Amino acid sequence: MMDWVPIVFLAFKVLVFGTAMFFAIKWHYDQGKSKKEMRVVVRTSAAVIVVFVLLAVGFVFATFTFAKWLGMDLNLP
């Protein structure tokens, strides 16, 4: 009786995410057609990448610091 529930939920999920992805790609494509300078786009992309890498490194450092503070053994075998 309940065998149809995952099928309906999966179909709904695919439909919603597919629609959202279509409009996201279309919006980005339309934004690319605007008269923005490529230099601004590259600079912004580089800034986002640098911030992401710094946050990732900070998160890893904080995780290992917290794990050592809890007394976990993080040495490789």
ROTORVO-753572 format. One record per residue (C-alpha): residue number from 1; residue in one letter; x, y, z. Coordinates in nm, 3 decimals. Layout:
N
vexlum_keza_u_v_w
NUM_A_X_Y_Z
...
//
This chain:
77
vexlum_keza_u_v_w
1_M_0.000_0.000_0.000
2_M_0.280_0.244_0.088
3_D_0.502_0.132_-0.201
4_W_0.401_0.430_-0.414
5_V_0.511_0.698_-0.164
6_P_0.887_0.690_-0.248
7_I_0.806_0.692_-0.618
8_V_0.584_1.000_-0.586
9_F_0.834_1.181_-0.360
10_L_1.123_1.101_-0.593
11_A_0.927_1.219_-0.898
12_F_0.833_1.541_-0.717
13_K_1.193_1.598_-0.609
14_V_1.324_1.545_-0.964
15_L_1.059_1.782_-1.101
16_V_1.128_2.058_-0.847
17_F_1.508_2.035_-0.869
18_G_1.499_2.006_-1.247
19_T_1.286_2.319_-1.275
20_A_1.507_2.508_-1.029
21_M_1.823_2.403_-1.214
22_F_1.673_2.510_-1.548
23_F_1.588_2.857_-1.421
24_A_1.923_2.892_-1.240
25_I_2.115_2.804_-1.557
26_K_1.894_3.033_-1.765
27_W_1.944_3.321_-1.519
28_H_2.322_3.279_-1.519
29_Y_2.326_3.255_-1.897
30_D_2.122_3.575_-1.925
31_Q_2.351_3.748_-1.674
32_G_2.652_3.648_-1.884
33_K_2.500_3.825_-2.180
34_S_2.492_4.153_-1.992
35_K_2.765_4.408_-2.050
36_K_2.974_4.329_-1.744
37_E_3.344_4.343_-1.791
38_M_3.521_4.011_-1.780
39_R_3.779_4.159_-1.543
40_V_3.512_4.217_-1.277
41_V_3.384_3.863_-1.314
42_V_3.733_3.712_-1.287
43_R_3.822_3.929_-0.985
44_T_3.502_3.835_-0.806
45_S_3.550_3.467_-0.884
46_A_3.907_3.478_-0.755
47_A_3.792_3.651_-0.435
48_V_3.525_3.387_-0.378
49_I_3.777_3.106_-0.433
50_V_4.029_3.264_-0.194
51_V_3.767_3.312_0.077
52_F_3.647_2.954_0.033
53_V_3.999_2.810_0.059
54_L_4.079_3.020_0.366
55_L_3.756_2.915_0.535
56_A_3.820_2.549_0.450
57_V_4.174_2.563_0.591
58_G_4.047_2.741_0.903
59_F_3.774_2.484_0.948
60_V_4.021_2.195_0.920
61_F_4.256_2.365_1.167
62_A_3.970_2.430_1.411
63_T_3.850_2.070_1.379
64_F_4.193_1.924_1.458
65_T_4.245_2.172_1.743
66_F_3.908_2.082_1.893
67_A_3.975_1.709_1.850
68_K_4.311_1.740_2.028
69_W_4.146_1.946_2.302
70_L_3.903_1.657_2.353
71_G_4.199_1.421_2.385
72_M_4.153_1.230_2.062
73_D_4.458_1.054_1.915
74_L_4.499_1.188_1.561
75_N_4.830_1.018_1.482
76_L_4.843_0.801_1.173
77_P_4.910_0.430_1.239
//
